[in-house]
Amino acid sequence: MVNIPDTLCHLNGQMLPLRDAKISVLDRGFIFGDGVYEVVPVYGRKLFRFEQHMQRMERGLSKVRIANPHSRAEWLQLVRDLVAAQPADDQLIYLEITRGVALRDHVMPTDVAPTVFGMTSAMKPPTAEQRHHGVTCITARDFRWERGDIKSVSLLGNVLARQISADHGATETIMFRDGWLTEAAACNVWIVHEGALLGPPKSEHVLEGIRVDLLAELCEEVGIAYNLRPISEADVLAADEVLLSSATKEILPVTRIDGELVGHGAMRGRPGPVYGRLYEAYQRAKAEQAI
């Protein structure tokens, strides 16, 4: 039996205890995974990159043809209500919008109201040991669907990919499609080559993480070259540094892939200097950009 906390959540306009929240078994999010979600980090009870998270959520809703049920101001109030209901200062806000409740049919219904759900939990950042020593990853073929650009609640492919790394005691699974880097199960992936931060180009195969533009800003701030271009599996395995980024991990160094140490020379198997500079810049951004 799962011990569901008694913190408040939002469901279709109501704030209620999470353990009391219920949806219909005919909700298309439950039946088809027909919906999108967003995760907004909160630091010191302030929202980090809220506008950018809302923009991505709006793009996702548009791509799957679900009408946005709220204005930006309404979303802001909803999220602030959730933050106020959680005792932790640092939080993760989870928002989910499904197409709504309808009789089971693959065709999108046009006469149903979207289901809106929101909850919050205490932030669980990487440990000091992970930041000091880096983390381990393994590689796998990217077997997920073709629309990785949509932050869909249909996450079975990502669940299977993440379980591969869990089964091997690793932090993440770095995936390749036809030999080219896409992303990890729940993170964007970056490499450092000759002092430059490189990531895969924006495409339908890669979720446009909020940190994609953020890291571009931070690189400009601290004088690190930045480029999005196709990255081969060989590029990753030969990189000077490999980094993960996500709402929960912020930016995190990878120091071992498939049992082999990352990097070269004295920095082999250790977090590198580009990571160090970006991590410090990230912490400054958290203090300056949260609202």
KADA-V823647 format. One record per helix or strand of 3 or more residues. SS is the DSSP state (hx for helix, st for strand). FROM is the first residue (numbers start at 1). TO is the last residue. If there is no record, write none. Layout:
ss=SS from=FROM to=TO
ss=SS from=FROM to=TO
This chain:
ss=st from=8 to=11
ss=st from=14 to=17
ss=hx from=18 to=20
ss=hx from=28 to=32
ss=st from=35 to=43
ss=hx from=50 to=64
ss=hx from=72 to=85
ss=st from=91 to=98
ss=st from=115 to=122
ss=hx from=128 to=133
ss=st from=135 to=141
ss=hx from=156 to=167
ss=st from=172 to=177
ss=st from=180 to=184
ss=st from=188 to=193
ss=st from=196 to=199
ss=hx from=210 to=222
ss=st from=226 to=228
ss=hx from=233 to=237
ss=st from=241 to=246
ss=st from=250 to=257
ss=hx from=265 to=267
ss=hx from=273 to=289
